[in-house]
Amino acid sequence: MGATHIPHIAHLCNLSPDNQRRCRCYRTLMGAIHLNMGGAPEGPAGTGKTETTKDLAKALARQCVVFNCSDTLDYLTMAKVRKRGTQRHP
């Protein structure tokens, strides 16, 4: 497999103290993308995980699927989500 080109994301990552967590998330997700993997940020509610992930996907022109996990989310539901995500739309 050839080398994967990963765009420079410095414009997304303001290194002020308030954005250090976001920058670390970007670096981690970009490393996962480079390895052809995905990522699932976790942490307390209201810390910007979803927005950070969606912003990175938009900057990379990639599809981002976001769903909230709960006690009612089981493996059958996840199988349906995955199946629908792989279907092509005309």
FIKOLZA-1660 file (N, C-alpha, C; in steps of 0.1 Angstrom, whole numbers, plus 5000, padded with zeros to 4 digits):
% residues 90
   i   px   py   pz ch aa at
   1 5008 4988 5000  A  M  N
   1 5000 5000 5000  A  M CA
   1 5009 5012 5000  A  M  C
   2 5005 5022 4992  A  G  N
   2 5013 5035 4991  A  G CA
   2 5011 5044 5003  A  G  C
   3 5019 5054 5004  A  A  N
   3 5018 5063 5015  A  A CA
   3 5005 5071 5014  A  A  C
   4 4999 5074 5025  A  T  N
   4 4987 5081 5026  A  T CA
   4 4990 5096 5028  A  T  C
   5 4985 5105 5020  A  H  N
   5 4987 5119 5022  A  H CA
   5 4977 5124 5033  A  H  C
   6 4982 5130 5043  A  I  N
   6 4974 5136 5054  A  I CA
   6 4975 5151 5053  A  I  C
   7 4965 5158 5051  A  P  N
   7 4966 5173 5050  A  P CA
   7 4971 5179 5063  A  P  C
   8 4977 5190 5062  A  H  N
   8 4982 5197 5074  A  H CA
   8 4970 5203 5081  A  H  C
   9 4969 5201 5094  A  I  N
   9 4957 5206 5101  A  I CA
   9 4960 5217 5111  A  I  C
  10 4971 5224 5110  A  A  N
  10 4975 5234 5119  A  A CA
  10 4964 5245 5120  A  A  C
  11 4957 5248 5109  A  H  N
  11 4947 5258 5109  A  H CA
  11 4935 5254 5118  A  H  C
  12 4934 5241 5121  A  L  N
  12 4923 5236 5130  A  L CA
  12 4927 5237 5144  A  L  C
  13 4940 5237 5147  A  C  N
  13 4945 5235 5160  A  C CA
  13 4951 5248 5165  A  C  C
  14 4944 5256 5173  A  N  N
  14 4949 5268 5179  A  N CA
  14 4955 5263 5193  A  N  C
  15 4968 5266 5195  A  L  N
  15 4975 5260 5206  A  L CA
  15 4973 5268 5219  A  L  C
  16 4962 5276 5220  A  S  N
  16 4960 5283 5233  A  S CA
  16 4956 5272 5243  A  S  C
  17 4957 5276 5256  A  P  N
  17 4954 5266 5267  A  P CA
  17 4940 5260 5266  A  P  C
  18 4931 5268 5261  A  D  N
  18 4917 5264 5260  A  D CA
  18 4915 5253 5249  A  D  C
  19 4924 5252 5240  A  N  N
  19 4922 5243 5228  A  N CA
  19 4932 5231 5228  A  N  C
  20 4940 5229 5239  A  Q  N
  20 4949 5219 5239  A  Q CA
  20 4943 5205 5238  A  Q  C
  21 4931 5203 5245  A  R  N
  21 4924 5191 5244  A  R CA
  21 4919 5188 5230  A  R  C
  22 4914 5198 5223  A  R  N
  22 4910 5197 5209  A  R CA
  22 4921 5193 5200  A  R  C
  23 4933 5200 5202  A  C  N
  23 4944 5197 5194  A  C CA
  23 4949 5182 5196  A  C  C
  24 4949 5178 5208  A  R  N
  24 4953 5164 5211  A  R CA
  24 4944 5154 5204  A  R  C
  25 4931 5157 5204  A  C  N
  25 4921 5149 5198  A  C CA
  25 4923 5148 5183  A  C  C
  26 4926 5160 5177  A  Y  N
  26 4929 5160 5162  A  Y CA
  26 4941 5152 5159  A  Y  C
  27 4952 5153 5167  A  R  N
  27 4964 5145 5164  A  R CA
  27 4961 5130 5165  A  R  C
  28 4954 5127 5176  A  T  N
  28 4951 5112 5178  A  T CA
  28 4942 5107 5166  A  T  C
  29 4931 5114 5162  A  L  N
  29 4923 5110 5152  A  L CA
  29 4930 5109 5138  A  L  C
  30 4939 5119 5136  A  M  N
  30 4947 5119 5123  A  M CA
  30 4956 5107 5123  A  M  C
  31 4962 5103 5134  A  G  N
  31 4970 5091 5135  A  G CA
  31 4962 5079 5132  A  G  C
  32 4950 5078 5137  A  A  N
  32 4941 5067 5134  A  A CA
  32 4937 5066 5119  A  A  C
  33 4934 5078 5113  A  I  N
  33 4931 5079 5099  A  I CA
  33 4943 5074 5091  A  I  C
  34 4955 5078 5094  A  H  N
  34 4967 5074 5087  A  H CA
  34 4968 5059 5087  A  H  C
  35 4964 5052 5098  A  L  N
  35 4964 5038 5099  A  L CA
  35 4952 5031 5093  A  L  C
  36 4943 5039 5086  A  N  N
  36 4931 5034 5081  A  N CA
  36 4921 5028 5092  A  N  C
  37 4921 5036 5103  A  M  N
  37 4912 5032 5114  A  M CA
  37 4903 5044 5117  A  M  C
  38 4894 5042 5126  A  G  N
  38 4885 5053 5131  A  G CA
  38 4889 5057 5145  A  G  C
  39 4880 5065 5150  A  G  N
  39 4882 5069 5164  A  G CA
  39 4869 5072 5171  A  G  C
  40 4869 5071 5184  A  A  N
  40 4857 5073 5192  A  A CA
  40 4861 5081 5205  A  A  C
  41 4861 5094 5204  A  P  N
  41 4865 5102 5216  A  P CA
  41 4855 5099 5227  A  P  C
  42 4860 5098 5239  A  E  N
  42 4852 5096 5251  A  E CA
  42 4856 5106 5262  A  E  C
  43 4846 5109 5270  A  G  N
  43 4849 5118 5281  A  G CA
  43 4836 5124 5286  A  G  C
  44 4837 5134 5296  A  P  N
  44 4825 5139 5302  A  P CA
  44 4816 5147 5291  A  P  C
  45 4803 5148 5295  A  A  N
  45 4794 5155 5286  A  A CA
  45 4798 5170 5285  A  A  C
  46 4796 5176 5273  A  G  N
  46 4797 5190 5272  A  G CA
  46 4812 5194 5270  A  G  C
  47 4821 5185 5266  A  T  N
  47 4835 5189 5264  A  T CA
  47 4839 5191 5250  A  T  C
  48 4829 5190 5240  A  G  N
  48 4832 5193 5226  A  G CA
  48 4837 5181 5218  A  G  C
  49 4834 5169 5223  A  K  N
  49 4839 5157 5215  A  K CA
  49 4832 5156 5201  A  K  C
  50 4819 5158 5201  A  T  N
  50 4812 5156 5189  A  T CA
  50 4815 5167 5179  A  T  C
  51 4816 5180 5184  A  E  N
  51 4819 5191 5175  A  E CA
  51 4834 5190 5170  A  E  C
  52 4843 5185 5178  A  T  N
  52 4857 5184 5174  A  T CA
  52 4857 5173 5162  A  T  C
  53 4850 5162 5164  A  T  N
  53 4850 5151 5154  A  T CA
  53 4844 5156 5141  A  T  C
  54 4833 5163 5142  A  K  N
  54 4826 5168 5130  A  K CA
  54 4834 5178 5123  A  K  C
  55 4841 5187 5131  A  D  N
  55 4849 5197 5124  A  D CA
  55 4861 5191 5117  A  D  C
  56 4867 5181 5122  A  L  N
  56 4878 5174 5116  A  L CA
  56 4873 5167 5103  A  L  C
  57 4862 5160 5104  A  A  N
  57 4856 5153 5092  A  A CA
  57 4853 5163 5081  A  A  C
  58 4848 5175 5085  A  K  N
  58 4845 5185 5075  A  K CA
  58 4857 5190 5068  A  K  C
  59 4868 5192 5076  A  A  N
  59 4881 5197 5071  A  A CA
  59 4887 5187 5061  A  A  C
  60 4885 5174 5064  A  L  N
  60 4891 5164 5056  A  L CA
  60 4881 5159 5045  A  L  C
  61 4869 5165 5044  A  A  N
  61 4859 5161 5034  A  A CA
  61 4856 5146 5035  A  A  C
  62 4853 5142 5047  A  R  N
  62 4850 5128 5050  A  R CA
  62 4836 5127 5057  A  R  C
  63 4830 5116 5055  A  Q  N
  63 4817 5114 5062  A  Q CA
  63 4819 5111 5076  A  Q  C
  64 4811 5117 5085  A  C  N
  64 4811 5115 5099  A  C CA
  64 4798 5110 5104  A  C  C
  65 4798 5099 5110  A  V  N
  65 4786 5093 5116  A  V CA
  65 4786 5094 5131  A  V  C
  66 4777 5101 5137  A  V  N
  66 4777 5104 5151  A  V CA
  66 4764 5098 5157  A  V  C
  67 4766 5090 5167  A  F  N
  67 4754 5084 5174  A  F CA
  67 4757 5084 5189  A  F  C
  68 4747 5085 5197  A  N  N
  68 4749 5085 5211  A  N CA
  68 4746 5071 5217  A  N  C
  69 4755 5066 5225  A  C  N
  69 4753 5053 5231  A  C CA
  69 4744 5054 5243  A  C  C
  70 4736 5044 5245  A  S  N
  70 4728 5044 5257  A  S CA
  70 4726 5029 5261  A  S  C
  71 4718 5027 5271  A  D  N
  71 4716 5013 5276  A  D CA
  71 4707 5005 5266  A  D  C
  72 4700 5012 5257  A  T  N
  72 4691 5005 5248  A  T CA
  72 4698 5002 5235  A  T  C
  73 4711 5007 5233  A  L  N
  73 4718 5004 5221  A  L CA
  73 4725 4990 5222  A  L  C
  74 4721 4980 5215  A  D  N
  74 4727 4967 5215  A  D CA
  74 4734 4964 5202  A  D  C
  75 4739 4952 5201  A  Y  N
  75 4747 4948 5189  A  Y CA
  75 4738 4947 5177  A  Y  C
  76 4725 4943 5179  A  L  N
  76 4716 4942 5167  A  L CA
  76 4713 4956 5161  A  L  C
  77 4712 4966 5170  A  T  N
  77 4709 4980 5165  A  T CA
  77 4722 4985 5158  A  T  C
  78 4734 4982 5163  A  M  N
  78 4746 4986 5157  A  M CA
  78 4748 4979 5144  A  M  C
  79 4744 4967 5142  A  A  N
  79 4745 4960 5130  A  A CA
  79 4736 4967 5119  A  A  C
  80 4724 4971 5123  A  K  N
  80 4715 4979 5114  A  K CA
  80 4721 4992 5110  A  K  C
  81 4727 4999 5119  A  V  N
  81 4734 5012 5116  A  V CA
  81 4745 5009 5106  A  V  C
  82 4753 4999 5108  A  R  N
  82 4764 4996 5100  A  R CA
  82 4760 4992 5086  A  R  C
  83 4749 4984 5085  A  K  N
  83 4744 4979 5072  A  K CA
  83 4739 4991 5064  A  K  C
  84 4731 5000 5070  A  R  N
  84 4726 5012 5063  A  R CA
  84 4737 5021 5059  A  R  C
  85 4748 5022 5067  A  G  N
  85 4759 5030 5063  A  G CA
  85 4767 5026 5051  A  G  C
  86 4766 5013 5048  A  T  N
  86 4774 5008 5037  A  T CA
  86 4766 5007 5024  A  T  C
  87 4753 5010 5025  A  Q  N
  87 4744 5010 5013  A  Q CA
  87 4747 5023 5004  A  Q  C
  88 4747 5021 4991  A  R  N
  88 4750 5032 4982  A  R CA
  88 4736 5038 4978  A  R  C
  89 4736 5051 4978  A  H  N
  89 4724 5058 4974  A  H CA
  89 4726 5064 4960  A  H  C
  90 4716 5062 4951  A  P  N
  90 4717 5067 4937  A  P CA
  90 4717 5082 4936  A  P  C
% end
